[in-house]
Amino acid sequence: MKILGIGNAIVDVICKVDDNFISKNNLTKSTMKLFFDENEFKNLLINLKIEKTVSGGSVANSIVGMSQLGDKVGFIGKVSDDEFGSKYEEGLKKENVDYFYLKKKEELPTGTCLILVTPDSERTMCTFLGTAGKINENDVNTDAIKKSEIIFLEGYLWDEGEPRKAFDKAINNANKIAMSLSDQFCVDRHKSHFLNLVKNKLDITFANEQEITSLIEAKNFNEVINFSKQLNKLVVITRGEKGAVAVNGKDIIECDIKKNLKIVDLTGAGDLFAAGFLHGYVNKLSIRESLEKGTEMSSRVIQQIGARL
């Protein structure tokens, strides 16, 4: 298998809202807020019109993107044996993703992410992790990990306790490790742990400019570049309108964004960028070609609703 993703198995529920809804509910636009109270989460949903429901989760989106590009891929993520859990499994299988998880009835329901899209195409996410956040080492299939060229992890999944044990088990059995830093709030919560992973464990790190700047508390982007060069690993950074850059040891490779796009929804831009890049990487394309493939995939997904092509 080319790549095995391990991440939060979350069902995405996409709704269009106005800016007033964001401020009224004390949300910060373009970020992800975790909800720990199921009822509080359900109350947000009550008056909203659902545009689309899809099997999601950051790394799962990337894995599906790679499958659509013809790569043999798999995914591990925890769901419950409920309606959303069944939808989740069906959604992955329909996309030719090997799903290495046997669902059973859990105490908590399958995780859900409410994606609120405002008129400016920005997305604000409200996530109730449910059972996804309870992944443990027993949920991680060692055999599948060892048979994969690369495992791809998401920062969202990392948490103290059982998820960390699952993470460590995956890392200790992997041939090569890629990870996305996921979200600036996520980075801020786990800064010292993420820094240790980036410096000592990961072969490929994906981040946007805000995430990696926050991680190393950089004053400017030059500091980010210098930090990445010293790692002597592969660091791939998306920079919004400034395109993307990969730092591979001493080499710095840049790629511009595609022009004149009709942007509808930025959901999944980073996920599909990672899919395109990793597709190039495992199929022995150059770093530049991999950046271009990532840019092409993210350009396609932001011109539609949702994080799947």
N, C-alpha and C positions, 0 to 999 in steps of 0.2 A: 504494500500500500504506500502511496506517495506521502499522504499527510493524514494524521489523526488529530482531530480537534478535540479539546477537552474544555468545556465551558458551561455556563449557565443555560439550562434548557428552559427558555422563556417563550411563552406565546405572546406575540406582539398584537396589540389592539390599537389600531390607528384611527385618530379622530382629528377633525379640523376644529380649531378654536380661534378666538380673537385674542389680542394682547391683554384685554381686560380680564379674561379668564385666568391668565397666567398670574397677573398681579393680585387678583382677588383671592387666589388660593395660595398666596405666598410662595410661589415657585420662582426659581431663577432661570430665565430663558436660556436655552441651549445647553442646559446641564441635565444630569440625571439625579433624581432624588429617590432615596430608598424609603419605602414605607414598611413599618414593622407591625402596624395594626391593620388587619385585613378589612375591618369595617370602615376605617378611615379611607382606605384605598377604594373600597366599593362605592363610597359616597361620592367620590370624584366622578365616577363613571355614570352615575344615575341619570343625569340629564344630557348626556352626550350621544350624538349620533355616530355609530361605528362605521367607518369607511371600509375597513378591511381587517381581517384577522389572519395571521400567518405564523407558522413556526419560526421563532426568532432566537435571539441571543447573539451576541456579537461574533463569537468564533463560529457558531453554527451558520451564520450568514456568509462568512468567508468560505467555509467548507462547501456550502451549496454552490457558491460562485465558482469554486474550483471544479466541482463536479460538472457544472454546466460547460466548463472549458475542456472537459474530457478527461480529467484526472481521476484516478481511483482514490477515493477518500473515505474516511470514517469519522464518527463522532461519539463521544461519551458525554452524557449529561443526564442529570437525575430528574425524573418526572414521577407523578403519582398515577395510579391506575384510576383516572377519572376522565371526564369528557375532554378537557384540554390536553391531558396526557396522551390520550388516543389520537387526537388531532395532531399533536406534535410528532408522534412516531410516524403516522401516515404521511405527514408533510415531508419528512426527511426521506422516507423510503421512495416516495414519488419522485424525488430528485436524485435517485440512485446513490444515496449516501448509506454506507453500512452503519447501522445504529447498534453500538455495543452496550446496550443497557436493557435489562429485563425489568419492566415496570411492575410495581406491586402497590397495594393500597398503603399510602403513607399517612402520617398524622396531619401533615400540611398538604394543601392542594398544589397542583402544578403551578409553577411561577408564571406571572403575567407582567407585561410591561405596557403601560398606557403611553402611547406616543402622540403627543399633542403638537400638531403642525399649525403654526401661525401664518398669516398672509405673506410674511417675508420669506417663507419656505424653511425657516429655522424649526428645529424640533426640540421639544422639551420632554424629557422622559420621566415617568413616575413608575417605579418598579416595586412590585411585591414579589420577593424572591420565592416565597413558598418553600416547597421541598427542594428546589434547585440549589438553594444556599446551604443545604444540609448534606451535600455530597461528602462521602468519606472514602477512605482507602479501599474499602471492600467494593466500592462502585467502579474502581479503576481496573480495567482489564490489562494485566501485565503483558500477556501474550500479544494482544493487539498493539501495544506500545512498542514492543521489541521488533515487531514486523513492519513498523512504519519508518520511512526515511526520516521524517520530521514530525515532532508533535507541536501543536500550536495551542498555546494557553492564553487565557484572557485575565487581565488584572482584576476584573469584576469578580472573578471566582475566588481570588485569594482572600482568606480570612483566617483569623486565629482559630485553633481547635481542629475539628474534623476536616474542613476544606483544605487547611494547610497540609495536613497529613496526606490527603489525596494528591495535592500539588507535588509534595516531596517524593511520593512514590512514583508519580509520573516522570519527574525529572531524573530520578535515580535509575530508571529503566530505559530512558530514551537514547536514541542514536544521535539526535540533534534536536535542539530546543529553540523554538521561536515563541515570542510572547508579545501581546499588545498591552500597553499601559492602560488602555481603556478610557480613562476619564480623569480630569484634573482633580476632582474631589477624591477619587479613588487613590490617586498618587499622594495627595496630601494626608490621607488617612494612614497609608502604609509606607511612608517615604523611606525609612531606613531599610525595611525589608525589600522594597522594590530596587533600591540602590544596590543592595547586596546581590540580588538576582541579576541585574543588568551587568554588574562588574564581574561576577564570578560564575554564573550558571548558564546564562542565555548565549546562544550563538547568533540569534537575530532578534533585535528589539524593534518593534513598531511603536511610534508615538506621534502625536501631533506636536506642534511647536510649543503650545501652552503646557502640555504634560511634561515634556522633557525639560523645559525651562524651570518649571516648578520642582521637578525631581532633584535637580542639581543646584537649585536656587541661583540660576545664572542671571547676570545683569543684562546680557545681550546675546544675540545668536552666535557671535564669534566664540563665546565661551562654550556654547553647546557643541559647536564643531570641534573645538580643541579637546573637550572632554571625550567626544566620540572617537576622535583619532587615537587618543591614548589607550582606549579600550582594546584596540586591535581586533575588533569583532565587526559585525555588520549592524549598523544602526540606520533605520529608514524613517525619515521624518516628513510628515505632510505639513504644508505651510499655507493652506487655504489658497488665496489668490496668487501667492508667490510660488505655487507649484510644489514639488517634492524634491528632497535631497537624500542621497544615500551616502553614508560614510563607511568605507570599507578599508580598515587600517588607515593608511595615509591618503588613500584615494577619496576624492569628493566628486560625486556624480549628481548633476542636477537635471530636472525635467520640468518644463513649463506646463501650465494647465491648458486645457483645450478652450478655445475661444467661442464666443457667440452661442453659448448653451442656453436652452430655455429651462431654467432651474425651477423645479416644482417642489421638491422635498429633499432635504439633505440627509435624511435617515439612511444609514448604511454606507455613506460615502467612504468612511475609513475602513469599514469591513470589506467592501468590494475592492478597494485599493489593495488591501493586504492579499485578497484572493488573486488578483491579477499579478501582483509582484511574486507571490509564492509559486504560482503557476509557472512563471518565467524561470524562477530560481530552480525548481525541481526538474524542469525540462532543459536545463543547461543553457538558457539564454544569458546574454550578458547582463550586468547590473543595470545598464542604461535601458536595454530592451525590457527588462523586468519592471523598471520604473514606468516606462511608457505603457506597458500592459496594465499596470495598476491604475495609471491615470485614465486610460481608456475605459476600464471597468467602472471606476468611480464616476466618470463623466456620464456614462449610460444610466447609472442607477439614480442620479440626482435629477434626471429629467422625467421621473415617474414617481408615483406614490409608493412608499414602502421600500424595504431593504433587500428585496429579491428581484432578479431580472426575469 
